[in-house]
């Protein structure tokens, strides 16, 4: 579940964020500070996705497996 987001983060790092970094540099911000902002944004995006995947994975694990690590039976909805 994280692989698509990692690939997307690469694309964001190659396309969108360098434009934002260039804008910061043109606005008079130091280049090192602009790169720091770019890295912080990329890590925050990737961290939020990793946190979401972990929380959903843990929640589904508790719902799908029993306490002795067996699959729960699937109850089908009837109409």
C-alpha positions as CSV (number, residue, x, y, z in Angstrom):
1,X,0.0,0.0,0.0
2,X,3.0,2.3,0.4
3,X,4.6,1.7,-2.9
4,X,2.2,3.9,-4.9
5,X,2.7,6.7,-2.4
6,X,6.5,6.4,-2.5
7,X,6.3,6.6,-6.3
8,X,4.0,9.6,-6.1
9,X,6.4,11.2,-3.6
10,X,9.2,10.8,-6.1
11,X,7.1,12.6,-8.7
12,X,6.2,15.4,-6.3
13,X,9.8,15.8,-5.5
14,X,10.8,16.1,-9.1
15,X,7.9,18.3,-10.4
16,X,6.0,20.3,-7.8
17,X,8.3,20.9,-4.9
18,X,11.3,22.2,-7.0
19,X,8.9,24.8,-8.3
20,X,8.0,25.8,-4.8
21,X,11.7,25.8,-3.8
22,X,12.4,28.1,-6.8
23,X,9.6,30.4,-5.7
24,X,11.1,30.6,-2.2
25,X,14.5,31.3,-3.6
26,X,13.1,34.0,-5.9
27,X,11.3,35.5,-2.9
28,X,14.6,35.9,-1.1
29,X,14.7,32.9,1.1
30,X,18.1,31.3,1.6
31,X,18.6,28.2,-0.6
32,X,19.3,25.9,2.3
33,X,16.1,27.0,4.0
34,X,14.2,26.4,0.8
35,X,15.6,22.9,0.5
36,X,14.8,22.2,4.2
37,X,11.2,23.3,3.6
38,X,11.0,21.0,0.5
39,X,12.3,18.0,2.5
40,X,10.0,18.7,5.4
41,X,6.9,18.7,3.1
42,X,8.0,15.5,1.4
43,X,8.5,13.7,4.7
44,X,5.2,15.0,6.1
45,X,3.3,13.7,3.1
46,X,5.0,10.3,3.3
47,X,4.7,10.1,7.0
48,X,0.9,10.8,6.9
49,X,0.4,8.0,4.4
50,X,2.6,5.6,6.4
51,X,0.6,6.5,9.6
52,X,-2.7,6.0,7.7
53,X,-1.6,2.6,6.4
54,X,-0.5,1.5,9.8
55,X,-3.7,2.5,11.6
56,X,-5.9,0.9,8.9
57,X,-3.8,-2.2,8.9
58,X,-3.9,-2.6,12.7
59,X,-7.7,-1.9,12.7
60,X,-8.4,-4.5,10.0
61,X,-6.1,-7.0,11.7
62,X,-8.2,-6.8,14.9
63,X,-11.4,-7.1,12.9
64,X,-10.4,-9.9,10.5
65,X,-8.4,-12.1,12.9
66,X,-9.3,-13.7,16.2
67,X,-7.1,-13.4,19.3
68,X,-5.4,-16.7,18.5
69,X,-4.6,-15.5,14.9
70,X,-7.2,-17.4,13.0
71,X,-9.4,-15.8,10.3
72,X,-12.9,-14.9,11.4
73,X,-15.8,-16.3,9.5
74,X,-17.3,-14.0,6.9
75,X,-20.9,-13.1,7.6
76,X,-22.7,-12.3,4.4
77,X,-25.4,-9.7,4.3
78,X,-28.8,-11.0,3.2
79,X,-31.2,-8.8,1.4
